Amino acid sequence: MSFPENLNLDQHTLINLEIGYNFGQRANYFLYEIRDTKSLVTITIANENSGSLVYDYSARNQKLPAGMQNLSYNNIATTTARSGP
């Protein structure tokens, strides 16, 4: 598992780490803080259908829908499921 950005565990910047699914791919969710900025980033785990992808759900991301651009996260939780019915 690789951490996003300049995440430094020695500086206690990791707030929460969860494992779940993102758009049907297994993924690692990272909630962390660097200086005064909190980030929520998901990195999917490559499989036979797709490579590893990065999704940034942080408030500063202008690509998010307007209603999600000012959210602030204190913790995260993910749902998990098995593939198939």
Stockholm file with secondary structure:
# STOCKHOLM 1.0

chainA/1-85         MSFPENLNLDQHTLINLEIGYNFGQRANYFLYEIRDTKSLVTITIANENSGSLVYDYSARNQKLPAGMQNLSYNNIATTTARSGP
#=GR chainA/1-85 SS CCCCTTCCGGGTCEEEEEEEEETTEEEEEEEEEETTEEEEEEEECCCSSCCCCEEECCTTCTTSCGGGTTCCCSCCCCCCCCSCC
#=GC SS_cons        CCCCTTCCGGGTCEEEEEEEEETTEEEEEEEEEETTEEEEEEEECCCSSCCCCEEECCTTCTTSCGGGTTCCCSCCCCCCCCSCC
//
